[in-house]
Amino acid sequence: MSLNQTGSASLVALTGLAALAFTTIFVSLRQKEINQDVEKSRISNSRNLAETLNLSNISTFKALVNEAKIGAGYEPALYPANYFESQWTFLKNPNLILTHVTVSQGKVHLGSLATNHAHYEDFLNVLKGTDSVLNKLTQPAAVEIVRQNSRPGHPYYIESVDVRTGSSLERSQSYSAKALNATARINLVPPYPTALSLWVKAPGQATFSQDFGSTGSGLPAGDYVFQVRASGVVHYAEIEMSGQSSILGIDGTSGQIVHSANNIKAQDVVLGEIVKSILPGGTTSGRAAFQGCAISVDYGVGGGNVVGVPIRVSAYAVDGTESTGLRVEKNLFVTSATQQTAQAGPGARACESSCPIRYWEDIAQVPGALVTHFDKSLLGITDPKQLDTADWNETNNLIDGGGKGLICGNQELIAEALHQASGLLPSQYNAANPDAFTTTYGNNYHLFRYFAYLAPACERQLLGTRDSCGCFQENTRIRMADGTDRPVRLIRQGDWVWNPRLQKPSRVARVIAGPEKFPLLRVTTTFGAVEVTGEHPFLTTSGLRKAHELLKDEVIVNGSQAETVLEIVPLSQDAAEHPTVWNLSLEGSTLQDDEHYILANGIMTGDLLLQERLGSQASGRRDEK
């Protein structure tokens, strides 16, 4: 072989080797790319599978904690052992078999699909009937509540929970993550009371019963203990008797729950007890009220030798709604055979030591006594015996209405108005400018209030002002400081209500009530509806407006939120009908509007002070014209 031939052969061999090396490198690189693609696909599939399992676990949890048809009713499969705890611990509904569910504090452990069972072949065997899906739930999965979200204005209503869960990932050399977590918010429906009952322990009895007497067989007078029981989840109960309301089941100061009707399986739980002294004739002292130009006193219903005392008990759910289907209404029938000796008969003067100062004799007919009397409340005197004055004319109206006791007048609010107008004590104001004093006094005489002292308890009851017009329909629910809702007709001076504007409690300075001759208006918003007089104030984004000035689609301020007016409808009213309406005035500066808002049927409205101010501004504008 020649040299040239040898060189050619070597070149060919080198070229072949180079091609082989290139091919090897190419194949190796390609294989590496394929391996990377496979790895990426495996990671992607693992993540997709974990996301699917997380979604499945959250969906399963949602189904377990929300109501479903169980027997004759609707109940959740899992429910909080104590709905009012800040961190829930779940219980399993005993009416269901939940084999693959376990619970611990704040967590629910579910049987989930293991990643090595989540393949086509496994599901194919289940579909063929050769295997059970329960055999595939071998991977433990925990769903944990990370936050319980209460509804604004209803701190005990958990309207949703934020949950977290996680599913394991297939490990690989390039991906070291062990699990993929997911979070979600699950909305919940409020639980409701399921039963309500009233029990009584009569004087001399050792146990409670449901013997409330009858028209033919009255019970004896004395101290009665009333006990309210309920089943299911209850926020609180309200018991009304003789015009007085008491809240059971929550602490009146802190608003904390003090009963154990705290889960859906709670049965016949005592919400609370209240002691009432029932007098012969069936009264706890009676309630006085203005009716036109007269004063009426309610001493119960009935006649003859037995009188019935109406009692109403209501249960309220965590969302503030009354379970009207559970309401208990009974009469306690008490004998009136000894009524004359205990009460000396209705229609008599009594409780005279409660108001030792006589208005006409000691104030009106004594020179200088009125302005000196005005000074007392501004100098820090708070004793009603020094501020209230006996009014014999109104007392005679009380006696004519069948009552026994005393009516007293009070001019503290007039004294405050005189001081605000002048910056002086009323006596100084009168000395400096008698004409201005007389004019200011006349302009504010409508602030003259009356208090009733009824025998035998002789407790001070605010009657209100005779010529003031209230603003709320009497059953309007007012949000109290402890989160409960109370009819406005049962609120008294000194009670604490919730101020939605400042988001804090405010004290009631005074309560007024009176007949309303004009039809009420029903103002409906996106938050609810409230029935008020046409002059009632609402805070809009354009400022304070009277109810009759509101327009459809106008925006009303409600605390930190806004609501839209849907309609304003006058209510039909017979020409001879004058329903009693009520209003409240809150303590606070007369210069700070924000201190004078209340929540009525869930809607923020102004109090009496803002109504009077709005009315005076309108009057001033008319005078200018």
SVG drawing of the C-alpha trace seen along z (x, -y; Angstrom):
<svg xmlns="http://www.w3.org/2000/svg" viewBox="-114 -92 118 100">
<polyline fill="none" stroke="black" stroke-width="0.4" points="0.0,0.0 1.4,-3.3 1.8,-6.2 -1.1,-8.1 -3.3,-5.1 -2.3,-4.8 -3.0,-8.5 -6.4,-8.2 -7.3,-5.2 -6.2,-7.1 -8.3,-10.1 -11.4,-7.9 -10.8,-6.2 -10.4,-9.5 -13.5,-10.8 -15.5,-7.7 -14.2,-8.1 -15.2,-11.7 -18.6,-10.9 -19.0,-8.2 -17.9,-10.6 -20.2,-13.2 -23.1,-10.7 -22.3,-9.5 -22.2,-13.1 -25.4,-13.9 -27.2,-10.8 -25.9,-11.6 -27.1,-15.2 -30.4,-14.1 -30.8,-11.5 -30.0,-14.2 -32.6,-16.4 -35.1,-13.6 -34.3,-12.8 -34.8,-16.5 -38.1,-16.5 -39.2,-13.4 -38.1,-14.9 -40.0,-18.1 -43.0,-16.1 -42.8,-14.1 -42.5,-17.3 -45.4,-18.9 -47.5,-15.8 -46.6,-15.5 -47.6,-19.2 -50.8,-18.8 -51.7,-15.7 -50.9,-17.5 -53.1,-20.5 -55.9,-18.1 -55.6,-16.3 -55.5,-19.6 -58.7,-20.8 -60.3,-17.4 -59.4,-17.7 -60.7,-21.2 -63.9,-20.3 -64.3,-17.3 -63.8,-19.5 -66.3,-22.0 -68.9,-19.3 -68.3,-18.0 -68.7,-21.3 -71.8,-22.5 -75.3,-21.2 -76.6,-18.2 -79.8,-16.1 -79.5,-13.8 -82.6,-11.9 -85.5,-14.4 -83.3,-17.5 -80.2,-19.2 -76.9,-18.9 -73.2,-19.1 -71.1,-15.9 -68.5,-17.8 -69.4,-20.6 -67.5,-22.7 -67.6,-21.2 -67.9,-24.8 -69.0,-27.3 -67.9,-30.3 -64.3,-29.2 -61.6,-31.2 -60.1,-28.0 -62.5,-25.3 -62.2,-21.6 -64.5,-19.5 -66.7,-16.6 -68.1,-13.9 -71.8,-13.8 -72.9,-10.5 -75.6,-10.1 -73.0,-9.4 -70.2,-6.8 -67.0,-8.7 -64.4,-5.9 -61.7,-7.9 -62.0,-11.1 -60.4,-11.9 -60.3,-15.2 -58.0,-17.1 -57.8,-20.7 -58.1,-22.9 -57.5,-20.1 -59.4,-17.5 -57.5,-14.5 -58.9,-13.0 -58.1,-9.8 -56.7,-11.0 -55.4,-9.3 -51.8,-8.3 -49.8,-9.6 -48.7,-6.0 -52.4,-5.0 -53.6,-7.9 -53.0,-6.2 -55.2,-5.0 -54.8,-1.3 -55.9,-1.9 -59.1,-3.6 -59.7,-1.0 -59.7,1.7 -62.2,-0.3 -64.4,-0.8 -64.2,2.9 -65.3,3.7 -62.2,5.7 -61.1,3.1 -62.6,0.5 -61.9,-3.2 -61.7,-3.1 -58.5,-1.0 -57.0,-3.8 -57.5,-6.4 -54.2,-5.5 -52.5,-8.9 -53.3,-11.0 -54.2,-14.6 -54.8,-17.3 -57.0,-20.3 -56.3,-23.0 -58.3,-26.1 -55.9,-29.0 -58.5,-31.7 -62.1,-32.1 -63.8,-35.1 -66.6,-36.8 -69.2,-39.0 -68.9,-42.8 -71.3,-43.7 -71.9,-40.1 -68.6,-39.0 -70.0,-35.5 -71.1,-34.7 -68.3,-32.9 -69.4,-33.4 -66.3,-31.8 -63.0,-30.0 -59.7,-30.1 -58.2,-26.6 -54.8,-25.2 -53.9,-21.7 -51.0,-20.1 -50.2,-17.0 -46.8,-15.3 -44.8,-15.5 -42.8,-12.7 -39.1,-13.3 -36.5,-13.6 -32.8,-14.5 -33.5,-18.0 -36.6,-18.8 -36.4,-18.5 -39.8,-20.0 -41.7,-17.6 -45.3,-19.0 -47.4,-21.5 -49.7,-23.6 -53.0,-25.3 -55.3,-27.7 -59.0,-28.5 -61.8,-30.4 -65.0,-28.4 -68.3,-30.2 -70.5,-28.8 -74.1,-29.2 -75.0,-30.2 -76.3,-27.5 -79.7,-28.2 -81.5,-27.3 -83.6,-24.2 -85.7,-24.3 -86.8,-26.8 -88.7,-26.4 -89.6,-28.4 -89.7,-26.9 -90.9,-28.4 -90.3,-27.8 -93.1,-29.2 -92.8,-30.4 -92.2,-27.5 -91.4,-25.0 -88.0,-23.3 -88.0,-22.3 -88.9,-23.9 -92.0,-23.0 -94.2,-24.3 -97.2,-24.9 -98.1,-28.6 -101.5,-28.4 -104.8,-28.9 -107.7,-31.3 -109.5,-29.0 -106.6,-28.3 -104.1,-31.1 -100.7,-30.7 -99.7,-32.6 -97.9,-36.0 -94.2,-36.0 -90.7,-35.6 -90.7,-33.5 -87.7,-32.1 -88.0,-31.8 -85.6,-29.5 -85.0,-29.5 -83.7,-26.4 -82.7,-25.9 -81.2,-23.4 -78.8,-23.9 -76.5,-26.9 -77.9,-30.0 -76.5,-33.5 -78.8,-34.7 -82.4,-34.7 -84.7,-37.6 -87.5,-37.4 -90.2,-40.2 -92.5,-40.7 -94.6,-43.6 -92.9,-45.9 -89.4,-45.0 -86.9,-43.0 -84.0,-40.9 -81.2,-39.2 -80.2,-35.7 -77.1,-33.8 -74.5,-36.6 -72.7,-38.7 -74.2,-42.2 -70.9,-43.9 -68.4,-42.0 -70.9,-40.4 -69.3,-37.0 -71.3,-33.8 -72.2,-32.3 -74.1,-29.2 -73.3,-25.9 -75.8,-25.9 -72.8,-26.0 -73.1,-23.2 -75.7,-21.7 -76.2,-18.7 -76.7,-20.7 -80.0,-19.7 -82.2,-21.4 -79.4,-23.7 -80.1,-26.3 -79.4,-29.7 -80.1,-31.5 -82.5,-32.3 -84.2,-35.5 -86.0,-36.2 -89.2,-38.3 -91.3,-39.5 -94.9,-39.0 -97.4,-40.9 -101.0,-40.0 -102.8,-41.1 -99.9,-39.9 -97.6,-42.9 -93.9,-43.6 -94.8,-47.3 -96.5,-48.2 -95.4,-50.4 -96.6,-53.9 -96.9,-55.6 -98.4,-58.7 -101.4,-58.1 -102.5,-61.3 -103.3,-63.6 -103.6,-60.8 -101.2,-58.5 -102.0,-54.8 -100.5,-52.0 -100.2,-48.4 -100.7,-46.1 -101.1,-42.9 -104.1,-41.4 -107.0,-39.4 -109.8,-40.0 -111.7,-38.6 -109.6,-36.9 -106.9,-35.7 -104.7,-38.0 -102.5,-36.8 -99.0,-38.2 -97.9,-38.0 -94.4,-36.5 -92.6,-36.3 -89.3,-34.5 -87.3,-34.8 -84.1,-33.0 -81.5,-34.7 -79.0,-33.1 -75.4,-34.2 -76.3,-36.3 -78.7,-38.4 -81.9,-37.0 -84.7,-35.8 -85.9,-32.2 -89.5,-33.3 -90.8,-29.8 -89.5,-29.0 -90.9,-32.0 -92.6,-31.1 -95.6,-33.2 -97.3,-32.3 -99.4,-33.9 -98.5,-33.4 -101.8,-33.4 -101.5,-34.8 -104.3,-35.2 -105.5,-38.7 -107.4,-37.8 -105.0,-39.8 -104.5,-42.6 -106.2,-45.3 -104.0,-44.7 -100.7,-44.6 -101.4,-47.5 -104.2,-49.5 -106.0,-49.4 -105.1,-51.2 -105.8,-54.9 -103.9,-56.3 -101.0,-58.6 -97.8,-56.9 -93.9,-57.0 -94.0,-60.7 -90.6,-60.5 -89.1,-59.9 -89.8,-63.5 -89.7,-65.6 -89.5,-68.8 -92.9,-70.0 -92.8,-71.9 -95.7,-74.4 -95.3,-75.0 -91.5,-74.9 -90.3,-76.1 -92.9,-77.9 -94.3,-80.2 -90.9,-81.0 -89.0,-83.9 -85.6,-82.9 -86.2,-79.2 -86.4,-78.1 -83.0,-79.4 -81.4,-78.1 -82.9,-74.7 -81.5,-74.9 -78.0,-75.4 -78.0,-72.1 -77.4,-69.7 -74.7,-71.9 -72.9,-72.0 -72.6,-68.2 -75.7,-67.2 -77.0,-63.9 -79.4,-62.8 -82.9,-62.6 -84.4,-63.6 -82.8,-67.0 -83.5,-67.2 -87.0,-65.8 -90.0,-67.7 -93.4,-66.3 -96.1,-67.3 -99.5,-66.8 -101.4,-67.5 -99.7,-64.7 -99.9,-62.5 -103.7,-63.0 -103.6,-61.8 -101.8,-58.7 -104.4,-58.1 -107.2,-58.6 -105.5,-56.0 -105.7,-53.4 -102.2,-53.8 -100.6,-54.1 -97.6,-56.3 -96.2,-59.7 -95.2,-61.6 -92.3,-64.0 -90.9,-66.5 -87.2,-67.1 -85.6,-70.1 -82.0,-69.0 -82.0,-69.2 -83.5,-72.7 -80.8,-73.8 -78.2,-72.4 -79.7,-74.2 -79.6,-77.5 -76.0,-76.9 -75.1,-76.2 -76.9,-79.3 -75.1,-81.6 -72.0,-79.9 -73.2,-80.8 -75.1,-79.2 -78.8,-79.7 -79.0,-82.0 -76.1,-84.1 -77.8,-84.1 -81.1,-85.3 -79.3,-88.1 -77.4,-89.3 -80.2,-89.2 -83.6,-88.3 -85.4,-88.7 -82.9,-86.4 -83.2,-83.9 -87.0,-83.8 -86.8,-83.4 -84.3,-80.6 -86.3,-78.9 -89.5,-79.0 -87.7,-77.7 -86.5,-74.7 -89.5,-73.9 -90.1,-70.9 -87.2,-69.3 -89.2,-69.1 -89.2,-65.4 -91.5,-63.3 -90.6,-60.4 -93.0,-57.9 -92.5,-56.3 -95.0,-53.4 -95.8,-51.5 -94.8,-49.3 -91.2,-49.4 -91.2,-53.2 -88.5,-52.7 -87.7,-55.7 -89.1,-55.2 -88.6,-57.7 -91.9,-58.6 -90.3,-61.0 -91.7,-64.4 -95.4,-65.0 -95.0,-67.0 -91.9,-65.3 -92.4,-63.1 -90.5,-59.8 -89.0,-58.4 -89.0,-54.6 -91.8,-52.2 -92.0,-50.5 -90.7,-47.1 -87.6,-48.5 -84.5,-46.4 -81.7,-48.6 -78.2,-47.1 -77.1,-47.0 -73.4,-47.4 -73.2,-43.6 -74.2,-42.7 -77.8,-41.9 -80.8,-43.5 -83.6,-45.0 -87.0,-46.5 -86.7,-50.3 -89.8,-50.3 -87.8,-48.3 -84.8,-50.6 -84.4,-52.9 -82.2,-55.7 -78.8,-54.4 -78.8,-51.4 -75.7,-51.0 -76.2,-50.8 -73.8,-50.3 -72.5,-53.4 -71.8,-52.1 -70.1,-55.4 -67.5,-55.2 -67.6,-51.4 -68.0,-51.6 -70.7,-51.6 -72.7,-54.8 -74.9,-55.4 -78.6,-56.4 -79.2,-59.9 -83.0,-59.9 -85.9,-58.0 -89.0,-59.6 -92.3,-58.2 -95.5,-59.6 -98.3,-59.2 -97.5,-59.9 -100.4,-61.3 -98.6,-61.2 -97.9,-57.9 -94.6,-56.3 -92.1,-55.7 -90.5,-52.4 -86.9,-53.0 -85.5,-50.0 -81.7,-49.7 -79.3,-47.0 -78.8,-46.3 -82.5,-46.0 -85.5,-48.1 -86.6,-50.4 -89.9,-52.2 -89.5,-55.8 -91.2,-59.2 -90.5,-61.5 -88.2,-63.7 -85.8,-61.0 -82.1,-61.7 -79.9,-59.5 -76.3,-60.3 -75.7,-60.2 -72.6,-60.9 -74.0,-64.4 -74.7,-65.0 -77.6,-64.5 -81.0,-64.2 -84.5,-63.6 -86.2,-60.3 -88.7,-62.0 -85.9,-63.8 -84.1,-60.6 -84.0,-59.5 -83.9,-56.1 -80.3,-55.0 -78.9,-57.6 -76.0,-56.3 -76.3,-56.1 -73.3,-55.8 -73.4,-52.7 -70.4,-52.8 -67.4,-52.3 -69.6,-50.9 -72.1,-52.3 -75.6,-51.1 -78.0,-52.1 -81.5,-53.3 -83.8,-50.9 -87.2,-52.6 -89.0,-54.9 -92.7,-53.9 -95.3,-55.6 -97.2,-53.1 -101.0,-53.1 -102.5,-54.4 -106.1,-54.9 -107.0,-58.6 -107.9,-57.8 -104.8,-55.7 -101.8,-57.2 -99.2,-54.6 -96.7,-55.2 -93.2,-55.9 -89.9,-56.0 -86.5,-57.7 -83.3,-57.8 -80.7,-60.5 -77.2,-59.4 -74.7,-61.0 -71.9,-63.0 -71.0,-66.4 -73.6,-68.3 -70.9,-69.5 -69.7,-66.0 -72.3,-64.4 -70.4,-61.1 -71.3,-60.5 -75.0,-60.4 -75.6,-57.4 -77.4,-54.1 -78.0,-50.9 -81.7,-50.3 -82.6,-47.0 -79.0,-47.0 -79.2,-50.5 -77.2,-53.4 -79.4,-56.4 -79.1,-59.5 -80.4,-59.9 -83.0,-62.4 -80.3,-65.1 -79.5,-65.0 -83.2,-65.0 -83.8,-68.1 -80.8,-69.8 -81.8,-69.0 -85.3,-70.3 -84.0,-73.5 -81.7,-74.1 -84.7,-73.6 -86.7,-76.1 -83.9,-78.6 -83.8,-78.3 -87.6,-78.9 -87.2,-82.0 -84.5,-83.4 -86.9,-83.2"/>
</svg>
